[in-house]
Amino acid sequence: MTRRLIVTADDFGLTEGVNRAIIHAHRKGIVTSASLMVNGPAVDSAVNMARETPTLDIGLHLNLTNKPFAFALSPGSKDLETSIRSQIELALGTGLNISHIDGHKHVHVIPAVLSILRRVAPKYGICALRTMNARTPNLRSLLRHNSKSRAGVLKQYAFACGARISWKLSSKQPAAGPQRFYGITETGFLDLTAFRAIIQDLSPGIHEVMCHPGYVDAELRKTPTRLLEQRERELELLTGRDIRHLIEDTGIQLVSYRDLVETYGNHRTDSLLHRYSAL
């Protein structure tokens, strides 16, 4: 069975520079999917770019954390379902084909949020969710290559472990999604070494890796994100020859949520590397 990988760029709609970088990482690199922030400051340009790039798969990047969109995520919050439905409707209102839902800051792993998504998303025709079966291959190597940021790496690793446990406890109702999810621990530290470890960890089936390409400008610096120069480094990685060769040499097939939803269990056998990029 072929090893397949969805490469998703998060934060589509955060800034114009992030939007341009994601499109570039798709056209000239290995990104196959993008997660749209419908309440992001640059959502209009993201939608326009997506319309001009029909090969890019689009999902909803549910944002319940960034101001002015944040509110209490208590299990009894009456506003929670309203906000979730509103963002789904805004995403569908763009006319784009929304294939899946994931969460900014991984809020979709919160049991109250996940319960609502599992119940309401299919009613809107969205049947796929980002799987939070998070894995961190070769943690020692990641720590060794980022020795000055060990505390940050370990903090993200702890979150990844907690997210995996929470997902397993809350996943009584099945939904279409990748088998494994990569990128939480590697957020801000994703380089060729880390990506090679992910590739080597892939088993037969469909998996997802999250990334955050972007161009650093004044607009990005005004947003509540800690990922700045790291976004440009990831863009260079995602569009470089080394990562293309790595994928080709290992026989990895690039796919998207669109493929997962449309042909789940009966995927095309042709490599999507060339269909999803200009490599």
Summary of the structure (lengths in Angstrom):
residues: 279
radius of gyration: 17.4
end to end distance: 24.3
largest distance: 50.7
contacts: 971
relative contact order: 0.19
helix: 46%
strand: 16%
